[in-house]
Amino acid sequence: MYFAALLARTEDGWEASDTELDDVETLTDLADLAREAAVEDDTVVVLIEQEDAWFGIIRVDGEEDPRVFVSNAAVAARSSYGTMLTDELLGRDDSAGDELDSLDLDGTEDGEPEADHDLDDDAETAMVSGPLGDAGLLGDLGVTEKELLTLDGDALGAIADALGCTDLLEAVR
């Protein structure tokens, strides 16, 4: 079970809304969703949590590239939204599973062993246990890198508390 909320900064503080991630397949989709919630291209923070197993933060400032942090890459990679975020952070190409790749056009269809190959995606993610991404993405908003890296339990509540919008987050939860 996922929980996701958008926190949009305004002149008067923060506005919070829960969000459905059903139509979100890529980080670009998520960033577009955040930009739609933005007030005058100001900061939007997307918080995603899966049953206290891991949490993710996506920060969108206007048209800049989104900044991403995942609390535990190995655990997050076992879920659809976590995989989306960890793939982006690890620089995996979305086209890796496209139709041509499934046709075995690498010369191994005749039973030849594959030549030297890179680690598969699961092994690469397993090597990244723990936090992944930009741990300083909330530094100017009151959550230091050190604080973010030590959050556990109700991490989203602690983040909302530091941002001064605990009541707003709890209202959409």
C-alpha positions as a Markdown table, in Angstrom:
| # | Residue | x | y | z |
|---|---|---|---|---|
| 1 | Met | 0.0 | 0.0 | 0.0 |
| 2 | Tyr | 1.4 | 3.3 | -1.1 |
| 3 | Phe | 0.7 | 6.8 | 0.3 |
| 4 | Ala | 1.6 | 9.8 | -1.8 |
| 5 | Ala | 1.2 | 13.5 | -1.2 |
| 6 | Leu | 2.0 | 16.7 | -3.0 |
| 7 | Leu | 3.2 | 19.6 | -0.9 |
| 8 | Ala | 3.2 | 22.9 | -2.9 |
| 9 | Arg | 4.9 | 25.9 | -1.5 |
| 10 | Thr | 2.9 | 29.2 | -1.7 |
| 11 | Glu | 3.4 | 32.7 | -0.4 |
| 12 | Asp | 1.3 | 31.7 | 2.6 |
| 13 | Gly | 3.1 | 28.4 | 3.4 |
| 14 | Trp | 2.3 | 25.0 | 2.0 |
| 15 | Glu | -0.7 | 23.4 | 0.4 |
| 16 | Ala | -1.1 | 19.7 | 0.6 |
| 17 | Ser | -3.0 | 17.2 | -1.5 |
| 18 | Asp | -3.0 | 13.5 | -1.8 |
| 19 | Thr | -2.4 | 12.2 | -5.2 |
| 20 | Glu | -3.2 | 9.1 | -7.2 |
| 21 | Leu | -0.2 | 7.5 | -8.9 |
| 22 | Asp | -2.2 | 5.2 | -11.1 |
| 23 | Asp | -1.3 | 7.1 | -14.3 |
| 24 | Val | 2.4 | 7.7 | -13.3 |
| 25 | Glu | 4.8 | 5.4 | -15.1 |
| 26 | Thr | 7.9 | 7.6 | -15.2 |
| 27 | Leu | 9.7 | 10.2 | -13.2 |
| 28 | Thr | 8.7 | 12.7 | -16.0 |
| 29 | Asp | 5.0 | 11.8 | -15.4 |
| 30 | Leu | 5.5 | 12.5 | -11.7 |
| 31 | Ala | 7.4 | 15.7 | -12.3 |
| 32 | Asp | 4.6 | 16.9 | -14.6 |
| 33 | Leu | 2.0 | 16.1 | -12.0 |
| 34 | Ala | 4.0 | 18.1 | -9.4 |
| 35 | Arg | 4.3 | 21.1 | -11.8 |
| 36 | Glu | 0.5 | 21.1 | -12.3 |
| 37 | Ala | 0.2 | 21.5 | -8.5 |
| 38 | Ala | 2.8 | 24.3 | -8.3 |
| 39 | Val | 1.8 | 27.8 | -7.5 |
| 40 | Glu | 3.7 | 30.2 | -9.8 |
| 41 | Asp | 6.5 | 27.7 | -10.5 |
| 42 | Asp | 7.4 | 27.5 | -6.9 |
| 43 | Thr | 8.7 | 24.4 | -5.1 |
| 44 | Val | 6.6 | 21.2 | -5.0 |
| 45 | Val | 7.7 | 18.2 | -2.9 |
| 46 | Val | 6.2 | 14.8 | -3.6 |
| 47 | Leu | 6.3 | 12.3 | -0.8 |
| 48 | Ile | 5.8 | 8.6 | -1.4 |
| 49 | Glu | 5.8 | 6.0 | 1.2 |
| 50 | Gln | 5.2 | 2.2 | 1.1 |
| 51 | Glu | 4.1 | 0.9 | 4.5 |
| 52 | Asp | 7.1 | 2.2 | 6.4 |
| 53 | Ala | 9.4 | 0.0 | 4.3 |
| 54 | Trp | 10.8 | 2.9 | 2.3 |
| 55 | Phe | 10.1 | 6.5 | 1.4 |
| 56 | Gly | 10.9 | 8.7 | -1.5 |
| 57 | Ile | 11.1 | 12.4 | -2.0 |
| 58 | Ile | 10.9 | 14.1 | -5.4 |
| 59 | Arg | 11.5 | 17.9 | -5.4 |
| 60 | Val | 10.4 | 19.9 | -8.4 |
| 61 | Asp | 11.4 | 23.6 | -8.7 |
| 62 | Gly | 9.8 | 25.1 | -11.7 |
| 63 | Glu | 11.1 | 23.7 | -15.0 |
| 64 | Glu | 14.4 | 22.4 | -13.4 |
| 65 | Asp | 15.1 | 18.7 | -13.4 |
| 66 | Pro | 13.5 | 16.9 | -10.5 |
| 67 | Arg | 15.7 | 16.0 | -7.5 |
| 68 | Val | 15.1 | 12.6 | -6.0 |
| 69 | Phe | 15.9 | 10.8 | -2.8 |
| 70 | Val | 15.0 | 7.2 | -1.8 |
| 71 | Ser | 15.5 | 6.0 | 1.8 |
| 72 | Asn | 16.4 | 2.4 | 0.9 |
| 73 | Ala | 17.1 | 1.6 | -2.7 |
| 74 | Ala | 17.2 | -2.2 | -2.3 |
| 75 | Val | 13.8 | -2.4 | -0.6 |
| 76 | Ala | 12.3 | 0.3 | -2.9 |
| 77 | Ala | 13.4 | -1.6 | -6.0 |
| 78 | Arg | 11.0 | -4.4 | -5.1 |
| 79 | Ser | 8.0 | -2.1 | -5.8 |
| 80 | Ser | 6.8 | -0.4 | -8.9 |
| 81 | Tyr | 7.2 | 3.2 | -7.8 |
| 82 | Gly | 10.4 | 2.5 | -6.0 |
| 83 | Thr | 11.8 | 0.8 | -9.2 |
| 84 | Met | 10.8 | 3.9 | -11.2 |
| 85 | Leu | 12.8 | 6.1 | -8.8 |
| 86 | Thr | 15.8 | 3.8 | -8.4 |
| 87 | Asp | 16.1 | 3.3 | -12.1 |
| 88 | Glu | 16.2 | 7.0 | -12.6 |
| 89 | Leu | 18.9 | 7.5 | -9.9 |
| 90 | Leu | 21.0 | 4.6 | -11.3 |
| 91 | Gly | 20.7 | 6.0 | -14.8 |
| 92 | Arg | 19.0 | 3.0 | -16.2 |
| 93 | Asp | 17.6 | 3.4 | -19.7 |
| 94 | Asp | 13.8 | 3.1 | -19.9 |
| 95 | Ser | 14.2 | 1.4 | -23.3 |
| 96 | Ala | 16.2 | -1.5 | -21.8 |
| 97 | Gly | 13.1 | -3.7 | -22.0 |
| 98 | Asp | 11.8 | -2.6 | -25.3 |
| 99 | Glu | 10.7 | -4.9 | -28.1 |
| 100 | Leu | 14.1 | -5.3 | -29.9 |
| 101 | Asp | 15.8 | -6.4 | -26.7 |
| 102 | Ser | 13.4 | -9.2 | -26.3 |
| 103 | Leu | 14.3 | -10.6 | -29.7 |
| 104 | Asp | 17.8 | -11.8 | -28.6 |
| 105 | Leu | 19.5 | -9.8 | -31.4 |
| 106 | Asp | 22.8 | -10.1 | -29.5 |
| 107 | Gly | 24.0 | -13.2 | -31.3 |
| 108 | Thr | 23.1 | -15.6 | -28.5 |
| 109 | Glu | 20.0 | -17.1 | -30.1 |
| 110 | Asp | 22.1 | -20.0 | -31.4 |
| 111 | Gly | 23.1 | -21.0 | -27.9 |
| 112 | Glu | 26.4 | -19.1 | -27.9 |
| 113 | Pro | 27.3 | -17.9 | -24.4 |
| 114 | Glu | 27.0 | -14.2 | -23.9 |
| 115 | Ala | 30.2 | -12.3 | -23.9 |
| 116 | Asp | 31.2 | -10.2 | -20.9 |
| 117 | His | 28.1 | -8.4 | -19.7 |
| 118 | Asp | 27.2 | -5.9 | -17.1 |
| 119 | Leu | 25.5 | -6.7 | -13.8 |
| 120 | Asp | 21.8 | -7.2 | -14.2 |
| 121 | Asp | 19.5 | -4.6 | -12.8 |
| 122 | Asp | 18.6 | -6.6 | -9.7 |
| 123 | Ala | 22.2 | -7.2 | -8.8 |
| 124 | Glu | 23.1 | -3.6 | -9.3 |
| 125 | Thr | 20.2 | -2.4 | -7.1 |
| 126 | Ala | 21.1 | -5.0 | -4.4 |
| 127 | Met | 24.6 | -3.5 | -4.3 |
| 128 | Val | 22.9 | -0.1 | -3.4 |
| 129 | Ser | 21.4 | -1.0 | 0.0 |
| 130 | Gly | 20.4 | 2.0 | 2.0 |
| 131 | Pro | 19.8 | 5.6 | 0.8 |
| 132 | Leu | 20.2 | 6.7 | -2.8 |
| 133 | Gly | 19.9 | 10.1 | -4.4 |
| 134 | Asp | 20.2 | 13.7 | -3.4 |
| 135 | Ala | 20.0 | 13.7 | 0.4 |
| 136 | Gly | 20.4 | 17.5 | 0.5 |
| 137 | Leu | 17.3 | 18.2 | -1.6 |
| 138 | Leu | 15.4 | 19.6 | 1.4 |
| 139 | Gly | 18.4 | 21.4 | 3.1 |
| 140 | Asp | 17.1 | 24.9 | 2.3 |
| 141 | Leu | 13.6 | 23.9 | 3.6 |
| 142 | Gly | 14.8 | 22.8 | 7.1 |
| 143 | Val | 15.7 | 19.2 | 6.7 |
| 144 | Thr | 19.4 | 18.7 | 6.6 |
| 145 | Glu | 21.1 | 15.9 | 4.8 |
| 146 | Lys | 22.1 | 14.3 | 8.1 |
| 147 | Glu | 18.6 | 14.4 | 9.4 |
| 148 | Leu | 17.2 | 13.0 | 6.2 |
| 149 | Leu | 19.6 | 10.1 | 6.3 |
| 150 | Thr | 18.6 | 9.1 | 9.9 |
| 151 | Leu | 14.9 | 9.2 | 9.5 |
| 152 | Asp | 12.9 | 6.1 | 10.2 |
| 153 | Gly | 9.4 | 5.2 | 11.4 |
| 154 | Asp | 7.1 | 8.1 | 10.4 |
| 155 | Ala | 9.7 | 9.8 | 8.2 |
| 156 | Leu | 7.0 | 11.7 | 6.2 |
| 157 | Gly | 5.6 | 13.1 | 9.4 |
| 158 | Ala | 9.1 | 14.2 | 10.5 |
| 159 | Ile | 9.6 | 15.9 | 7.1 |
| 160 | Ala | 6.2 | 17.6 | 7.3 |
| 161 | Asp | 7.0 | 18.8 | 10.8 |
| 162 | Ala | 10.3 | 20.3 | 9.7 |
| 163 | Leu | 8.5 | 22.0 | 6.8 |
| 164 | Gly | 5.8 | 23.3 | 9.1 |
| 165 | Cys | 3.0 | 21.5 | 7.5 |
| 166 | Thr | 2.3 | 18.5 | 9.7 |
| 167 | Asp | -1.5 | 19.2 | 10.0 |
| 168 | Leu | -1.8 | 19.5 | 6.2 |
| 169 | Leu | -0.1 | 16.2 | 5.6 |
| 170 | Glu | -2.2 | 14.5 | 8.3 |
| 171 | Ala | -5.3 | 15.9 | 6.7 |
| 172 | Val | -4.6 | 14.2 | 3.4 |
| 173 | Arg | -3.3 | 11.0 | 4.9 |
